[in-house]
Amino acid sequence: MALSGDEIERYARHLVLREVGGPGQARLKAARVLVIGAGGLGAPLIQYLAAAGIGTIGIVDDDSVSLSNLQRQVIHGTPDIGRPKVESASEAVSRLNPHVQVVPHPFRITSENAVDLIAAYDIVADGSDNFSTRYAVSDACFRAGRPLVTAALGQFDASLTTIRAHETGPDGRPNPTYRCLFPNPPPPGSVPPCAEAGVLGALAGVMGSLMALEVIRAVAGFGEPLVGRLLMVDTRAMRFETLRYAWDEANPLNGSPGS
């Protein structure tokens, strides 16, 4: 996919990177990425995907902008209060990069509609804030054969991983699913929502940016993805650690029958 003169200048700092270059930038332009949530994680994620030149960004969110969002959801502004987040985010992308097409999906993704929606995209980045959505999205990505970049925020800590459960690893074994890492959601009420527990605003920016980097690397084709590795970030100690996890043959998606 050829780049215009404007795009060559816009992406000049990518084009001189040996790991990206013209072929990598062309892959970014041709890519279709679905972002789940235009909130704390989705806001910086969408901005950096758009700046990088992802050709089509789908945004799933059924919420509207509120004043309390603005401490961390930096794609929205004070004049956007009350507007649908997909609308506000779409306009922000158009101001940042007119070469990017945004497809708004102003509804909640569920286990009933997830597979068909995800199948229309090349890769999914999940920045949702609830367990039911995370499990629905991860299961649907497996069934649709799509890679998933997923992150979660705590108060001062966060985690990030990439799921490619529809593929096999170098050893010939299936790659782990999200359910290999987290077999079951926590009991209802055991994890307080952001509105009750709070969250450090800049942490969302860090993790959303790391999600964008993981998506860009996957599309452009360089580096080693976080498959089978969970990146954990503790901002109180400014500590980054990586935990390895593996395929669990008892998982319900690609596990062994009778295991």
KEKE-3310 file (N, C-alpha, C; in steps of 0.2 Angstrom, whole numbers, plus 5000, padded with zeros to 4 digits):
npx = (5004:5004:5012:5007:5014:5012:5010:5023:5031:5024:5026:5040:5049:5047:5050:5063:5068:5075:5068:5055:5052:5048:5040:5035:5028:5018:5011:5006:4997:4988:4982:4968:4962:4954:4948:4944:4934:4935:4941:4951:4963:4960:4960:4974:4979:4972:4976:4989:4990:4983:4992:5003:4998:4989:4978:4964:4954:4943:4931:4925:4912:4900:4898:4896:4905:4911:4914:4922:4930:4940:4952:4961:4957:4963:4960:4948:4940:4935:4925:4918:4910:4897:4895:4894:4907:4913:4911:4917:4931:4933:4933:4944:4954:4953:4957:4970:4976:4971:4972:4968:4955:4941:4930:4916:4908:4895:4891:4889:4901:4898:4896:4888:4889:4902:4911:4907:4910:4923:4929:4930:4941:4959:4967:4965:4963:4961:4954:4945:4935:4930:4927:4918:4917:4931:4933:4923:4928:4941:4938:4931:4941:4949:4940:4938:4950:4960:4973:4976:4978:4979:4975:4975:4970:4975:4975:4988:4995:4997:4994:4999:4997:4999:4988:4989:4981:4975:4986:5001:5015:5033:5037:5028:5016:5000:4998:4995:4979:4968:4961:4970:4979:4971:4960:4946:4934:4936:4926:4910:4910:4922:4933:4935:4927:4934:4928:4926:4938:4948:4961:4977:4980:4990:4995:4987:4990:5003:5001:4991:4999:5009:5001:4998:5011:5013:5003:5007:5020:5016:5009:5018:5028:5040:5051:5048:5033:5022:5018:5013:5019:5017:5017:5020:5017:5022:5019:5022:5034:5040:5043:5045:5040:5041:5031:5031:5019:5010:5002:4988:4982:4969:4961:4946:4945:4956:4960:4965:4954:4945:4955)
npy = (4994:5010:5025:5042:5058:5067:5058:5052:5062:5064:5052:5051:5048:5035:5029:5029:5020:5005:4993:4996:5005:5008:4996:4991:5003:5003:4992:4995:5005:4998:4990:4985:4989:4985:4993:4991:5000:5017:5024:5026:5018:5016:5029:5035:5024:5024:5037:5035:5025:5031:5041:5034:5029:5019:5011:5009:5011:5004:5008:5003:5008:5012:5022:5039:5055:5060:5072:5067:5058:5065:5066:5056:5051:5056:5059:5065:5081:5095:5102:5091:5084:5075:5070:5056:5044:5038:5047:5058:5053:5050:5062:5068:5059:5062:5075:5073:5064:5064:5054:5042:5031:5030:5019:5020:5011:5012:5004:4991:4978:4961:4943:4938:4947:4948:4940:4941:4955:4956:4948:4956:4964:4965:4964:4965:4976:4977:4987:4987:4989:4979:4962:4954:4958:4957:4943:4939:4945:4940:4926:4927:4932:4921:4912:4919:4919:4929:4940:4946:4960:4964:4974:4979:4989:4994:5002:5009:5000:4989:4978:4969:4960:4949:4939:4925:4914:4906:4901:4891:4889:4890:4877:4869:4867:4873:4891:4900:4904:4917:4912:4903:4910:4918:4908:4909:4923:4934:4933:4941:4958:4957:4964:4981:4993:5006:5019:5018:5013:5021:5027:5030:5043:5045:5033:5026:5032:5027:5013:5013:5018:5008:4997:5002:5001:4987:4983:4990:4984:4971:4973:4979:4970:4967:4964:4955:4948:4950:4936:4923:4930:4940:4957:4966:4981:4992:5007:5013:5009:5011:4999:4986:4971:4954:4940:4924:4913:4898:4887:4879:4864:4861:4871:4878:4882:4879:4867:4850:4837:4829:4832)
npz = (5000:4995:5001:5002:4998:5009:5019:5019:5024:5037:5043:5044:5055:5058:5046:5044:5054:5054:5058:5055:5043:5026:5021:5034:5038:5028:5031:5043:5038:5031:5041:5052:5067:5082:5095:5112:5122:5126:5136:5151:5147:5133:5128:5127:5120:5108:5103:5100:5091:5081:5078:5074:5061:5059:5048:5049:5063:5074:5087:5101:5112:5124:5132:5139:5140:5155:5169:5178:5171:5165:5171:5167:5155:5142:5128:5127:5131:5141:5134:5129:5138:5142:5129:5117:5120:5109:5099:5103:5103:5090:5083:5089:5083:5070:5070:5073:5064:5048:5039:5044:5046:5056:5064:5072:5086:5095:5106:5119:5119:5119:5123:5114:5102:5100:5092:5078:5076:5080:5070:5059:5060:5061:5073:5090:5104:5120:5132:5142:5157:5165:5171:5164:5151:5147:5147:5138:5126:5125:5123:5111:5102:5101:5095:5083:5078:5080:5086:5102:5112:5129:5143:5161:5174:5191:5207:5208:5201:5187:5173:5158:5143:5129:5119:5109:5106:5096:5089:5088:5098:5097:5102:5097:5105:5109:5110:5126:5132:5137:5148:5153:5160:5169:5175:5180:5183:5196:5212:5212:5217:5224:5219:5219:5209:5198:5201:5215:5221:5215:5204:5198:5187:5177:5176:5168:5156:5154:5152:5142:5132:5131:5127:5114:5108:5108:5100:5088:5086:5083:5071:5062:5063:5071:5084:5100:5105:5119:5122:5132:5142:5156:5159:5173:5181:5194:5200:5212:5217:5205:5197:5185:5181:5174:5172:5167:5159:5154:5142:5148:5149:5153:5150:5144:5130:5121:5126:5131:5127:5141:5150)
capx = (5000:5008:5011:5007:5019:5011:5012:5030:5033:5021:5029:5047:5053:5046:5053:5071:5069:5076:5063:5049:5053:5042:5036:5031:5023:5013:5007:5002:4992:4983:4979:4962:4963:4948:4949:4938:4934:4938:4942:4958:4968:4959:4962:4981:4980:4969:4980:4996:4988:4981:4998:5007:4996:4985:4973:4957:4953:4937:4931:4919:4911:4893:4897:4897:4911:4909:4919:4927:4934:4945:4958:4965:4955:4965:4957:4942:4941:4930:4919:4915:4906:4890:4895:4897:4915:4916:4910:4923:4937:4933:4934:4951:4958:4953:4961:4977:4978:4966:4973:4965:4948:4938:4923:4913:4903:4892:4887:4893:4902:4895:4898:4883:4890:4909:4914:4906:4913:4931:4931:4931:4947:4965:4970:4960:4966:4955:4956:4939:4936:4926:4929:4914:4920:4937:4932:4920:4933:4947:4935:4929:4947:4951:4936:4939:4957:4963:4977:4973:4982:4974:4978:4971:4973:4973:4976:4994:4998:4994:4997:4998:4999:4996:4986:4988:4979:4974:4992:5005:5022:5039:5038:5022:5011:4996:4999:4990:4973:4967:4959:4976:4982:4965:4954:4940:4934:4935:4919:4907:4911:4929:4937:4931:4928:4938:4925:4927:4945:4953:4966:4982:4978:4996:4996:4983:4993:5008:4999:4988:5005:5012:4997:4999:5017:5012:4999:5012:5025:5013:5007:5024:5032:5047:5052:5045:5027:5021:5014:5015:5022:5013:5021:5017:5020:5020:5021:5024:5041:5043:5046:5042:5042:5038:5029:5029:5013:5010:4996:4985:4978:4963:4957:4940:4945:4960:4963:4964:4948:4946:4961)
capy = (5000:5016:5031:5049:5063:5069:5052:5051:5067:5063:5046:5051:5045:5028:5027:5029:5015:4999:4988:4998:5007:5008:4990:4991:5008:5001:4987:4999:5009:4993:4987:4986:4987:4986:4995:4990:5005:5024:5027:5027:5014:5017:5036:5035:5019:5027:5042:5033:5021:5035:5045:5029:5028:5013:5013:5009:5010:5003:5010:5001:5011:5014:5027:5046:5058:5064:5076:5063:5054:5069:5065:5051:5049:5062:5060:5069:5087:5098:5103:5085:5082:5073:5067:5049:5044:5036:5053:5063:5050:5050:5069:5069:5056:5066:5081:5071:5061:5063:5048:5036:5030:5028:5016:5020:5006:5014:4999:4987:4971:4955:4936:4937:4950:4949:4936:4944:4961:4955:4945:4962:4967:4961:4963:4968:4979:4977:4992:4988:4990:4974:4955:4950:4960:4954:4936:4939:4948:4935:4920:4928:4932:4914:4909:4922:4918:4936:4942:4951:4964:4966:4977:4980:4994:4994:5009:5011:4995:4987:4972:4969:4954:4948:4932:4923:4907:4903:4899:4887:4891:4886:4870:4865:4867:4879:4896:4900:4908:4922:4908:4899:4915:4919:4903:4912:4929:4935:4933:4948:4963:4956:4969:4987:4997:5012:5024:5017:5012:5026:5025:5035:5045:5045:5026:5024:5034:5023:5007:5013:5018:5001:4993:5004:4999:4980:4983:4992:4979:4965:4974:4981:4964:4967:4963:4949:4950:4947:4930:4919:4934:4945:4963:4969:4988:4995:5013:5016:5007:5011:4993:4983:4964:4950:4934:4919:4908:4893:4884:4875:4859:4860:4877:4876:4884:4875:4862:4843:4834:4825:4834)
capz = (5000:4994:5005:4999:5000:5016:5024:5020:5029:5043:5046:5043:5060:5057:5040:5045:5058:5050:5060:5052:5036:5021:5022:5040:5038:5024:5035:5048:5035:5029:5047:5055:5074:5086:5102:5116:5127:5124:5143:5153:5143:5126:5126:5124:5115:5101:5100:5097:5085:5075:5076:5070:5055:5058:5043:5052:5070:5077:5094:5105:5119:5125:5137:5137:5143:5161:5171:5182:5166:5162:5175:5164:5148:5139:5122:5128:5134:5145:5130:5127:5143:5139:5122:5117:5119:5102:5095:5105:5101:5083:5081:5091:5079:5063:5071:5074:5058:5043:5035:5048:5046:5062:5064:5079:5088:5101:5110:5123:5116:5123:5120:5108:5096:5099:5087:5072:5076:5080:5064:5054:5061:5061:5079:5095:5110:5125:5137:5146:5164:5169:5169:5159:5144:5146:5145:5131:5121:5124:5120:5104:5099:5100:5090:5077:5076:5080:5091:5107:5117:5134:5149:5166:5179:5198:5209:5207:5197:5181:5169:5151:5140:5122:5118:5102:5107:5090:5086:5092:5100:5094:5104:5094:5109:5109:5114:5131:5132:5143:5153:5156:5165:5174:5173:5182:5185:5204:5214:5211:5223:5227:5216:5218:5203:5198:5205:5222:5223:5212:5199:5196:5180:5173:5175:5162:5150:5153:5150:5135:5127:5130:5123:5107:5106:5107:5093:5082:5084:5080:5064:5058:5062:5074:5091:5103:5108:5126:5122:5137:5147:5159:5161:5178:5183:5201:5200:5219:5217:5198:5196:5180:5181:5169:5174:5162:5160:5149:5140:5153:5145:5156:5149:5140:5123:5116:5130:5129:5130:5146:5154)
cpx = (5004:5007:5011:5013:5018:5012:5019:5033:5031:5025:5037:5051:5052:5050:5060:5072:5069:5070:5056:5049:5047:5038:5032:5026:5017:5008:5003:4996:4986:4979:4972:4962:4956:4950:4943:4939:4938:4939:4949:4963:4966:4961:4969:4982:4978:4973:4986:4995:4987:4988:5003:5005:4992:4979:4966:4957:4945:4936:4924:4918:4904:4892:4898:4902:4908:4915:4925:4932:4940:4952:4963:4963:4956:4963:4951:4944:4935:4924:4915:4911:4899:4889:4897:4904:4917:4915:4916:4930:4938:4935:4942:4956:4958:4957:4969:4980:4972:4966:4970:4958:4945:4931:4920:4908:4900:4888:4892:4894:4901:4897:4893:4886:4898:4912:4913:4910:4920:4933:4932:4937:4953:4968:4965:4965:4961:4958:4949:4940:4932:4928:4924:4916:4926:4937:4928:4924:4938:4944:4934:4935:4950:4947:4936:4946:4961:4967:4974:4978:4978:4978:4973:4974:4971:4974:4982:4998:4994:4997:4995:5001:4996:4994:4985:4986:4977:4980:4996:5012:5027:5040:5032:5016:5006:4998:4994:4985:4973:4965:4964:4979:4977:4959:4947:4940:4934:4928:4916:4908:4918:4934:4933:4932:4932:4935:4926:4934:4950:4958:4971:4981:4984:4997:4993:4986:4999:5006:4995:4994:5008:5008:4998:5006:5017:5008:5004:5017:5022:5011:5013:5028:5039:5046:5048:5039:5026:5017:5017:5019:5017:5017:5017:5021:5017:5023:5023:5031:5044:5046:5042:5045:5038:5037:5027:5023:5013:5003:4994:4980:4971:4958:4952:4940:4950:4964:4962:4958:4949:4952:4958)
cpy = (5006:5022:5037:5053:5066:5064:5051:5056:5066:5057:5045:5047:5038:5025:5026:5023:5008:4994:4990:5000:5008:5002:4990:4997:5006:4996:4990:5003:5004:4989:4989:4984:4989:4987:4995:4995:5012:5028:5028:5024:5016:5024:5036:5030:5021:5032:5040:5028:5025:5039:5040:5027:5021:5015:5014:5007:5010:5004:5008:5004:5013:5019:5034:5049:5061:5068:5072:5059:5058:5069:5060:5049:5055:5063:5064:5076:5090:5099:5097:5082:5081:5070:5060:5049:5042:5042:5057:5060:5051:5057:5070:5065:5060:5072:5079:5068:5060:5057:5041:5036:5027:5025:5016:5014:5008:5010:4995:4980:4966:4948:4935:4941:4951:4946:4939:4951:4961:4952:4950:4965:4962:4959:4967:4970:4981:4982:4992:4987:4985:4967:4952:4952:4957:4947:4935:4940:4942:4928:4921:4929:4926:4911:4912:4922:4925:4937:4947:4954:4966:4969:4978:4985:4993:5001:5012:5006:4993:4981:4973:4962:4953:4940:4931:4915:4903:4900:4895:4890:4887:4879:4866:4865:4873:4885:4897:4905:4913:4918:4903:4904:4916:4914:4906:4919:4929:4935:4941:4952:4962:4961:4976:4990:5003:5018:5024:5016:5018:5023:5031:5037:5044:5037:5023:5026:5030:5016:5007:5014:5012:4997:4995:5001:4991:4979:4984:4987:4973:4967:4975:4975:4964:4966:4956:4951:4947:4941:4926:4923:4939:4951:4966:4976:4990:5002:5016:5014:5009:5005:4989:4975:4960:4943:4929:4915:4904:4891:4879:4870:4858:4866:4875:4878:4880:4869:4855:4840:4829:4826:4836)
cpz = (5000:4999:5001:5001:5007:5021:5025:5025:5036:5047:5046:5048:5060:5051:5040:5050:5054:5052:5057:5045:5032:5022:5028:5041:5034:5027:5040:5044:5033:5035:5049:5062:5077:5093:5106:5122:5125:5131:5144:5149:5136:5124:5123:5119:5108:5098:5097:5091:5079:5073:5072:5063:5054:5054:5045:5059:5072:5084:5096:5111:5119:5130:5135:5142:5150:5164:5175:5177:5165:5165:5172:5157:5143:5131:5121:5132:5137:5140:5128:5132:5141:5132:5122:5116:5112:5097:5096:5102:5094:5080:5083:5086:5072:5064:5070:5067:5053:5039:5038:5048:5053:5061:5071:5080:5094:5105:5114:5119:5121:5120:5114:5102:5095:5093:5080:5071:5076:5073:5058:5055:5061:5068:5084:5101:5115:5131:5142:5153:5168:5166:5164:5152:5142:5144:5139:5125:5120:5121:5113:5100:5097:5094:5083:5074:5075:5087:5096:5112:5123:5140:5155:5171:5186:5200:5207:5203:5191:5178:5162:5148:5133:5121:5111:5102:5101:5086:5090:5093:5096:5096:5101:5099:5108:5113:5120:5129:5138:5149:5156:5161:5170:5172:5175:5184:5193:5206:5213:5218:5226:5225:5215:5212:5204:5202:5212:5224:5221:5208:5198:5189:5175:5171:5169:5156:5148:5150:5143:5130:5126:5126:5115:5104:5104:5101:5087:5081:5081:5073:5060:5058:5065:5081:5093:5107:5115:5126:5127:5142:5149:5162:5167:5180:5190:5201:5207:5220:5210:5196:5190:5180:5176:5172:5168:5164:5154:5148:5146:5149:5147:5154:5144:5132:5119:5121:5128:5131:5135:5151:5161)
residu = (MET:ALA:LEU:SER:GLY:ASP:GLU:ILE:GLU:ARG:TYR:ALA:ARG:HIS:LEU:VAL:LEU:ARG:GLU:VAL:GLY:GLY:PRO:GLY:GLN:ALA:ARG:LEU:LYS:ALA:ALA:ARG:VAL:LEU:VAL:ILE:GLY:ALA:GLY:GLY:LEU:GLY:ALA:PRO:LEU:ILE:GLN:TYR:LEU:ALA:ALA:ALA:GLY:ILE:GLY:THR:ILE:GLY:ILE:VAL:ASP:ASP:ASP:SER:VAL:SER:LEU:SER:ASN:LEU:GLN:ARG:GLN:VAL:ILE:HIS:GLY:THR:PRO:ASP:ILE:GLY:ARG:PRO:LYS:VAL:GLU:SER:ALA:SER:GLU:ALA:VAL:SER:ARG:LEU:ASN:PRO:HIS:VAL:GLN:VAL:VAL:PRO:HIS:PRO:PHE:ARG:ILE:THR:SER:GLU:ASN:ALA:VAL:ASP:LEU:ILE:ALA:ALA:TYR:ASP:ILE:VAL:ALA:ASP:GLY:SER:ASP:ASN:PHE:SER:THR:ARG:TYR:ALA:VAL:SER:ASP:ALA:CYS:PHE:ARG:ALA:GLY:ARG:PRO:LEU:VAL:THR:ALA:ALA:LEU:GLY:GLN:PHE:ASP:ALA:SER:LEU:THR:THR:ILE:ARG:ALA:HIS:GLU:THR:GLY:PRO:ASP:GLY:ARG:PRO:ASN:PRO:THR:TYR:ARG:CYS:LEU:PHE:PRO:ASN:PRO:PRO:PRO:PRO:GLY:SER:VAL:PRO:PRO:CYS:ALA:GLU:ALA:GLY:VAL:LEU:GLY:ALA:LEU:ALA:GLY:VAL:MET:GLY:SER:LEU:MET:ALA:LEU:GLU:VAL:ILE:ARG:ALA:VAL:ALA:GLY:PHE:GLY:GLU:PRO:LEU:VAL:GLY:ARG:LEU:LEU:MET:VAL:ASP:THR:ARG:ALA:MET:ARG:PHE:GLU:THR:LEU:ARG:TYR:ALA:TRP:ASP:GLU:ALA:ASN:PRO:LEU:ASN:GLY:SER:PRO:GLY:SER)
# end
